[in-house]
Amino acid sequence: MKKIINLFGLIFFVSIISFAQNLRSSYNLEFNDIHMNVPKGWKVVEGKTDALHFETDKSRSQFPVLKVSSNVDTREETNVLQMEIPDNLLGKELSLEADIRTQDMGENGSVGFFLSIQPKVGHENIREDYKGSNEWTRHIISVKMSPKETKKIILGLYLLGKGTAWFGNLKLKVDGEDYSKSKIYHPQIASDSIYVFNSHVSPFDITAQRLDRLKTTAQIWGLIKYFHPAVAEGKWDMDTELFKFLPVVLEDQTEVQFDHNLQKWISGFGNYSTSVKPARIKNDNVKMEADFNWINRLRYSKKLKDKLYDLTLAIRSEVHQNISFFEGPNNPDINEYKYATVSINDVGFRLLSLFRYWNIIQYYNPYRYLLADWDNQLNTFIPLFVNSNSAADLDQTYLRLFASIKDSHAFGNLSTNYHSSVFGDRTVGFKIKMIENKAVVTSLGADSLSFDRTIQIGDIITRVNGRSVSDIITSIKPFIAASNEAVKLRDATPRMLQTRDNNLDLNVSRNGDDLQLIVPTRAITDITPFIDQDTSSYRIIDKHIGYLNVGKFKENQVSAFWNDAKNTRGLIFDFRHYPQSAIHRDFSKYLFPSEREFVKFVINKGFTPGEFRFEGSSTVGEANPNCYKGKIILLINEDTQSAGEFQTMAFQTIPGAVVMGSVTSGADGNISWIPLPFGYRTAFSGLGIYYADGRETQGVGISPDIEVKPTIEGIKVGKDELLIQAIAYIED
């Protein structure tokens, strides 16, 4: 859909946000006002106006419907009608609805409509490759809104190729209500609009004093953000308030003056009522208390510290402008501005990135207690963010930051795909893994089959471009977010072969011989995806063992599998892949002898930011004296992560079930995404998951009852040694 997407660039920035409009004229979505064959407020940005016609179809609407026609059957023949909405609407979600009918659509024909909130706030497009004629169908698209970052809202209708399309009954809605009922956005303080795309913080050099003051500011800013009632209610934009205060932090002043300015800053957010500090009573449900020890460690006045401790006791609503919680799992749903068009050269926004991230982990990460040095990470990262004034440098700094929380869920979407700004945009067409502490070629993709005499499955790579594998892995590890060492190696090893070079010079050990090979690389985007030759989701082995691959098995296959497997001697559930369905629920009535509690949850919802309690659990199974009586084997390794770990924990409650393989990823619980400046984002494990008896899984992973790891010899001959061991265990 590149043709349509590129059209958005035809209309560029208009003047920033309207400030105070309460009434708006009709947007003419009904095509009720036509001027020179174009609806008022709309414009033809591709195609010709004579392709537009307006007809009456009272079965659909009392207003005219738009008819667009083309006789040229090519995607280059484009007709686009577009509108730029004259108002900056206030809300959380913008939706566009339309009825579409088609007639005589050609082979290359398609029809659709789009919504775009610019610059880079949100975009959604629906395109239907209709063929022939189709009756009226209702379509809906939605985008998340961010009025503060919005310069314009564009909607459009289009026809590509040959055919005729009708559009009618258009509805534009804000948070489910007709746009005419919505308010128009204006900032709390009109002058604050200058901070939307520019922090106005000048570049500066880091000194020991500035580092200490920036760290203190980051911590106090986060406390105000999450504990002050006026901020929670949306009366203050804490991003803007940080930008306004940073010049004060950086100016030359004494400790006493800075202490005074901090107190003045806090007081400026308004008065609030406080609760009585509760007596310290042991509560077994509390997994982690809020950590305010940093306040006591500040080297400023008692008056400032008392002010901060009072703020921790502020009476506030459970509703917060930046934090809500997903229904069901209750992990945090984080609402932040992403500032996708801001320049990376803006040091104020770079500091905002760090301050935002640090405080979200401080108050909303259920596993923060596993991070013994979280307070000191500010000392490490403030200088890095201050000095990372290029996309590549900033990407490296972000990846180091994400890795610091030791969470395999800490994915990062940064300036480039595949983090090519850090590791390179080229690679090879074969896979390697660490087997027996060596980098071993485990499979050849379609792109590497042509040079299979150069590289072979089972080859041990010892050096890459003259550097030893161990040195390369050591240099890559700081950028890898992982809950444990197994995942560090899992994700670092393939990165060894990412490069900017057209060839890799590899030292390889093969059957005792040392070889030096030159292997061509390709752009990562040009690498043909690896295809698993085994397309089956399940099979019966030797007529008496059922095998199920959770990465391919679908819920609608349960009955067929069970009919084939219910009389077998054993079942093997392969969790070395990410589950495609809730396998433990799919087989709940067949495998479990009774209802069993298998996990407990730890959440923050309803408690002080930073405090997490055991709240709720999950069970599986039902009373069933006729449940399956054969052996049950669960296959795991470092690729078993999140839902795979969760489901494995459920199966472990089956009496006699055996877990076989190697330690899992150690990243369980629903993820929460953190929007970051420059349009980036990252995630973390937002829900605490524990065994029913309270045992840890995060970082630790699930340990096998029987450890089995692949060997280099097994890789060479194509053996799945773990599966072979599982079969042997059942047959024993």
N, C-alpha and C positions, 0 to 999 in steps of 0.2 A: 504493500500500500504506500510505497515511497512517493508516488505521484501526489496522493492526497496530503500526506504529511508535509511535503515540501510547500504546499499551498499556504500553510500557516505563516510562512515567512513573508508572504506578500503584503501582509498588514503588520506594521511594526508598532513600536511603543507609542502610546498616547500619554497624555498628562496623567500623573499619579492620582490615585484615589479621590473620589468625591468625599466631601467632608460631612455635609449635613443635609441630605435630601430625604424627605419622608414620603414624597409623592412621586410617582413616575408615570410616564405616558405608556401606552400600550406598545409592546414590542412587535406588534403586527404578525404574530405567529399564525393568525387566522387568514392571512393573505387578503385582508379586507380592504386594503388601501393599495391600489396598483398605479404606478406611474411609469409610463413609457415601457410597459410590459415587464416591469420589475417591481416586486412588492416594496413599499416604502420601508426603509431601514435595512434592506437587504442589498447585496450587490453580486453581480456575476463575476467571479474571479477566474473562471475557466469556461470556455465555450462561448456560445452566442445567445443573445437575448431571444432571438426568434426560435430557439429550441424550447422556450418556456411557454406554457399555455395554462389557463386557469378555467376549471370546469366546476359545475355544481353537481354534487352527489349527496342529496339530502338523506340518503340511507346512512351516510357516514357523519355528516356535519352540516350545520346550517350555513357554514362559510365555504368559500371556494376551496378546491383542492388543487395542488400544483401538479401539472403534467409536464414531464421532461422527456424529449424524444431524440433519438440519434439513429442514423442509418449506417454508420461506420463501425464495423465489427473489429475494433482494435482497442486495447487498453489505453493507447495514446489519445483516443477520442474521449475527452473528459468534459463533463458539464457539472459545474459546482456553483451552488448558490449559497452565499455566506452572509452572516450577520455578526456585527460586533455589538454586543450589548452595551448600552450607554451608561450602565450603572454598575457599581461594585457591590454586589449583593452580600448580605450578611447571613452566614449560616455555616453548616458543617458538610452538607452534601448537596450537590446540584445534579438534577436529573433532567434528561430530555426524553420525551416519549413521542412516537410518531406511528401512524398507520402507513403501510406501504403495500401497493399493488403493482404487479408487473405484467407486461404483455410482449410476446415475441422477442424475448431476450436472446441475444446471440451467444455463441460459444465463449466469447471473451467478455461477456457482459456481467456487470455487478452493480449493485445499488446499495446505498447506505447513508448514514449520517454520523456526525461527530460533535463532540464537545471539547473545547480546549481552553484551559485557564492558564494564562501566560503572565510572566515568563516562567516556564517549567514548573508550574504548580501541579497541574494534572491534565491528563489527556485520555479520552476514551473514544473509540471508533467502532462502529458496527458495520460490517460489510457482508452482504449476502450475495453469493454467486448464483443467483437465480438463473434458471434455464427455462425458456418457453414462457408460459403465462402462469401467474399465481394470484390467488385471491388476496383480499386485504388481510394483513397480519400486523399485530401490534408489537412494537419493539421498544425497549427501554435501555438507556445507558446512564451511568452515574459516575461522577468524579468527586473526590474529596475537595473541599474548599479550604482556602487559606486567604481570607480577605486582606490581611495585612500585607501579604506578598503579591497580591494581584494587581496587575496593571490593565489587563483587559480579559474579557470573556468572549469567546468566539464559538458560534455554532454554525453548522453547515449541512447541506443536503447535496448528494451527488449521484450521478449516473456515469458509469464507465462502459465504453463499448456500445454495441448495437442493442436497441430495444426501447421500450417505453416504460416509464415508472411514474406512479402517482404517489404523492405525499399528502397526508391530511391529518387533521385533528392533532396538531402539535401541542404539546404541553411542556412547559418549563417549570420545574418545581424546586423549591429550596426546603430541604428537610421534610419532604413529603407534602408540602403545601404549595399552592400556586404562587408563582413568583410575585404576583401583585400584592400578596400579604406579607412579603418579607421586608425587612428593614435594609437600609443602605449603610454600609460600613463607614465609620469614621473613627480615627484613633482616639484613645482616651485624652491624649494631649496632642493638639494639632501639630505642634512643633516637633513632636517625636517622629514624624514621618521621615525626617532626614536620616534616621538610623536604620531604615528598612533594608537598604542595599549598601550601606557604608557605615562602619562603626565609628569613623572619625577618630580612631586611635592611631597615633603616629608610630612608626617603627621606633624601637628602642633597644638598648643593650641591656642584657641581663647582668645584674650584680647580686651579691649575696643578700643585700637588703631588699632589693626589688623582688627577688625570689621568695623571700619570707613573707613579704606583704601581699604578693599575688596569691600565695598559698592560703594565707589567712582570709583574703577576700573571697577566694573560691569556696571555702568552707562556710563562711558567713552568708555569702550569696545563696548557697544551697539551703541553708537553714531558713533564711527568710522565705525562699521560694516555696518550700514544702510545709512550713509551719505557720506562717503569718496568715491569719484569716482573710485579710484584704486581698492578698495575692491569690489565695485559693478561689476566692469569689470572682476573680478576673478583673479586679480594679487596677492591677499593675501588670505591665509587660516586663518580666524580669530580664529578658535579653536586652531590651533598651536601657533598663536601669543599670545593668552592668556596664554598657558602653558609656553611659553618662558618668559613672563613678571611676572607671579605669584611669582617666587622666589625673584624678585626685590621688589615686594609689601611686602613680608614677612620678608625681612632682616631688621636689626636694622638700622635706619636712622632718621635724623631729619625731621621735617615738611618741611623745605626748601629743603632738599635733595629729599624728596619724590615728592614735587611739581615739582622740576627740572626734575626728572625721568619721570613723567607723560608727561611733555611737550616734552621731548626728544622722548618718545614713540610715541606720536601723530605725530611729525615731521617725524619720520622714515617711515611713510607710503607714503610720497611724497607730492609734491606741487599740488595745484589745484586752479582753478579760482572760484571766488565767484560772486554771483549776488547781486544787491542792495537790502537791506531789504525793502520789500514793505510797503507802508504806511498802517496803520491800518484803514481799511474801513469796516464798518459793511456789512456783506454779509449773507443774510437770508438762503442761501443754505449751509452755513458752520454749521454742527452739532457739531463738536468738533475740536478745534485747537490743533496743536502739543504742547505738554507740555515740555518746557525747563526750567521750574522754578527751577528744581533741580540744574541747573548750578549755579544760583545765590545763592543758599543755601550752596554751597560748602565753606568750610573754608580754601580755598587756595587762591593763588595770583590772582590779577586782570588780570595779563598776561595770566595765565592758562584759566581763565574764558573767556577772549576775544578770545583765540584760539578755545575754544569749541563753542562759539557763531558763529565765522567765519565758522566753520565746518557745522553748520546748514544751511548756505547759499551757500554751495558748489554746483557748477553746475555739475550735474551728469546725466547719461543716465537713462531712465525709465527702462532699463533692469538691473536686479540685479541677481547675481549668486545664491542667497538664496531665493529670493522671486519672484514669478510670480502670475498671477491671472487666475482663472478658467474662461473659456469662458462662457458667459451668466450671471451667478450670480455675477461674479467679486469678489468673496471672495478669500483670499490669498491661494496660493498653495505653501507650505513651503518645501524647499529643504535643508535638513540637513543630516549630517552623524549620523548614529545610534549606531555605536561602540558596536555591540551586544556581542562581546567576551571580552570586557574590564572587568577587575576585579572591583567589587564593592568596594574593599578596596582602590581604587585609588581616593584620595581626590580631585585631580585636575579635574577628570571627573565628580565627584559629584558637584563641584562648577560650571563647565561648564553647567551642567543640569539646575541649578538655573539661571545662568546668561542668558542663551539662552531663557529660558521660560519667565523670567521677561521682557526682551527687546521685545520679540514678542508681549506680551500683551501690553506693553507700546506703541508700534508703529503700531500694526496691529489689535488690538481688537476694534471694533467699539463701544463697550460699556465700554471702560476704564473709562469714566467720572463717571460711577456709582461706581467706586472703589476709595473712598475718601482717603484711606490710602495706595495706591499702592506703593508709594515711601518708606514707612516705612516697607513694607513687607520684604524688603531686610534685615533690622535689625533683623527681626524675624527669617528668614529662613537661613541666612548664618550660624549661629551656628548649626542649625539642620542638614544641609547638611554636614557640616564639621564633625560632630560627628556620622552620620548615616553610620557606617561601616559594617553593616550586611544587608542582603536582606530584612529581616522583618522590621528593623528600617528604611531603605531607603524607603520601600513601604509606611510606615506610614507617613514619611515626604512628599513624593510625594502627597499622598492623601490629606494631610493638605494644601499643596500648591495649588492643583487643586481646592479644596473647597474655597480657598480665593478669587477666581474670581467670585463667586456667579453665576454660570452658570450651568444649568441642562444638558448642552451639554458637560461638562468637564469630559467625560469618561476617564478612565485610563486603559491601558494595561500594567501591571507591571510584577513582577517576577512569579506570580502564577495566575491561573484562579480563579475567584470569590473572589479575594483578600484574599485568605485563609491564607496567611502569617500573615495577620492582624486580621481577624475575626474567623478563623478556617476553617477546611476542611470537617466538618460534619454538617448536619442539619436534620430537620424533614420533613416528607412528607405531611405537611398541610400548608395552607397559613394563614397569619394574616395581618390585617390592623388596622389602628387607626380609630375607629368609636366612635363618641361622646367622644373623648379624652381618649379612652380605647383601649387596644390591644385585638382585637377580632378575634377569629378563623372564617374565612369566607368560607373556602372550604377544603375538605379532598381529597388528592390525592390517587392514587392506593396504595402507600406505607403506608398510614395511615388508610385505610379502615379496616385493620385487627385488629386495636385497637380502633375502633370507640366508644367502651364503655369507653375507657380511656379518649379520647378527643372528643369533639363534636362541631359541628358548632354552633356558638353563645357563646361559652365559652369565658370568659374574663380572660386573663392571667394577674395576678397582680405581680408575682415575678418569676424570673428565677434563679435557683441555689442560692436562698436566697437574691438576689438583686431585688430591686423594679424596675418596668418597667421604671419609670421616671428617675431613676439614670442611668440605662443602656442606654436609649435614649440620655440622656445628654452626656454620655461618647462617644457615637458613632457619634453624630452630627458633630464634628470637621473634621471627615473623609469623610463626604458626600458632594459632589458637587451639589448644588441646587440653583436655581434662587430665590426660595421663601420658606417660612416655610412649605407650603403644600407638596412640593417635599422632603424637609428634612425628614419629617415624613414618606412620602411614601417609601423612600429608606432606612431609618434607621430602621424602624420597623422589616422587615424580617431579618435584620442583627442580631437582638437580639437572634435569634435561631441558628445562626452559632456558632459552638463550636469545640473544640478538644476532647470533652468528648463522651463516648459511650452512655450516657444517660443524659437527662435534667430533673432536679427536678423543676416541675412547681407548683406554687400556682395558683389555678383557682377558679373563682367565677361562679357558675352555678345556675341559678334560685334562687339566694339568699343564696345558700349554698357555703361554702368555702371548697375546696378540695385540697389535695396535691397529685400530680400525678408524676409518674416516666415514662418518655416517651423515648423510644429508638431512637437513631439517626443513620443515615447512611452517608456514604461518599457522598458528593454532586454529584459526577459523577455517583453514582449508583441510585440516586433518579429518579423514573419514571416521565417523563414530565406530567404536568397536562393537561388533555384532556377536551376541552370544549364540553359538550354534545350537545350544539346547533350548528350544523354544517351549518346552513343556513346563507346566506349572506343578504337575505331580505325576507320579508313576508308581506302579507296583513292581517291586524288585524281587525276582526269584519267586514270584507268586505268593509270598508270605510276609513281605515288608512294604509298608506304605511310606513313600517319600514325598514331601511337600516343600516346594520352594516358596517362601512367604513373599518374595519379591515379585512373583508373577501370579500368585494365586488370588482369585477374585471371589467375592462373597457368593456369587451365583454358581460357583462350582462346588459348593459344600456337599450338596446332596449326591452329586455324581461321584465325588471322591469317597464319601462315606460308604456308599453302596459297594465300592470296590475294596475299601480298606477295613471295614468293620470286623472282619473275621481274620485279620492278619495277626502275626505273632508280635509285631512291633511297628511303631510309627516313628518316623524321623521328621522333625520340623526344622528346616534349615533357616536360621535367623541370621545368616551371614549376608543378608540382603535386607533392604528397607521394606517393611510390610505394606502391601497394597490394600489390606483390609484389617479389621479388628479380629485377627485369627483366634484369640482367646475367647471372644464372644461367639464367633462362628461355630466353635466346637464345644461351647460351654455345656450343652445338654448331653454330649456324648462322652466326654472324657473325665469330667470331675465327679467324684462320688458324693460331694455335698457342697454347699455354699462356703466359700473360703475368702477371708479378707487377705489381700495380697500386698496392698500398698497403703500408706498414710500420706496425706498431703500437708505441706506447710505453706501458709499463705500470709500475706500482709493485709488483705482487705478487711477493713473495719478496725484496724489497730493503728498505733502510732507509726508514722513512717520510720522504717528501720527495725521495727519489731515484727517478728514472725512467729506464728503459733501453729501447732498441729490442729488442723481443722478439717475433719472429714476423712473418709477412706474409700477404697473401692473393693468390691467383692466380685467373685466370679464363680460360676457353677450353681448347681441346685441338687437337692437330694435325689440320688439316682443309684440304687443298689445294683442296677444292671449296666453300669458304666463300663467302658472299655477296660479290659483286664490285661491287655498286652503291654509290652515294654514301651516307654516313651522316651525318646532321645531328643534333646534340644542342641543344635549345633550353633556355636557362637564364635566370634573373633572380634578384632578391633573395628570391623565394619558394622558390628551390631550396635546400633545407636538409637537413643531416644525411644520411639515407639517400639523398636525391636527389643530394647531392654525392658520396657514396661511390660510387653507381652510375655517375654521370657520369665519375668517375675511371677506372672499369673500362672504359667505352666509349672513353675517350680512347686506350687502348692499341691500338685497331684502326687499322691504317695508313690514313691519309687521312681519318679521322673529323674532322669540323669542329664546334667548339663555337660557337654563335651566340647572341647576346643581350647580357646585362649581368652584372656580377659577382654571385656568389652570396652566401649568408648568412654563410659562414665559420664554421659551427658543425657540425663533424663528430665522429663518435665516439659510442658509447653513453652515455646519460645516467645519472648517479647522483643519487638523491634524498637530501636532507638533511632529516630530521624536525627541527622547531623547536618551542620552547615555545609554548603557547597553541593547540596543534593545527595550526600552520602547517607549511608545507614549501616547499622550493625545490629546484632541480636545477642541475647543471652538467655540462659535457662531461667524463666520467670516463675516457675512453679516448683516448689520443693517436693521431691519424691523420695520416699523411704520405704524399706520393707515394713511389714506390719508390726514387727518387733522393734522398729526404730533404727535398724541398721542403715548405714550410708550406702548410697550407690554413686553419687556425684563424685567425680574424680577417681573413685575406687574402681567403679565398673562392677560387672558381675563376674565372679570367679568361677571357673568350671569345676565340676566334681572330678572330671578326668581330663587332664591337660593333654592336648594333641596339637602339634604345630606342623605345618608343612615342611618338607625337607627339600634341599636342592635336587637330590636324586629323584624325588617324587615329581617335582616340577618338570624335570627333563623328560620323563617318560609319560607325562600327562596324567598322573594319578591324583585323584582327590583323596588324600590320605585320611582326612577327617571323616569323610563319608564311609570309606572302607572300614575304619575302626568302629564306626557306629553300627554298620551292618554286622561286623564280627561280634559286637557286644550283644546284639539281639539274637544272633544264631548260637551264641555260647550256651 
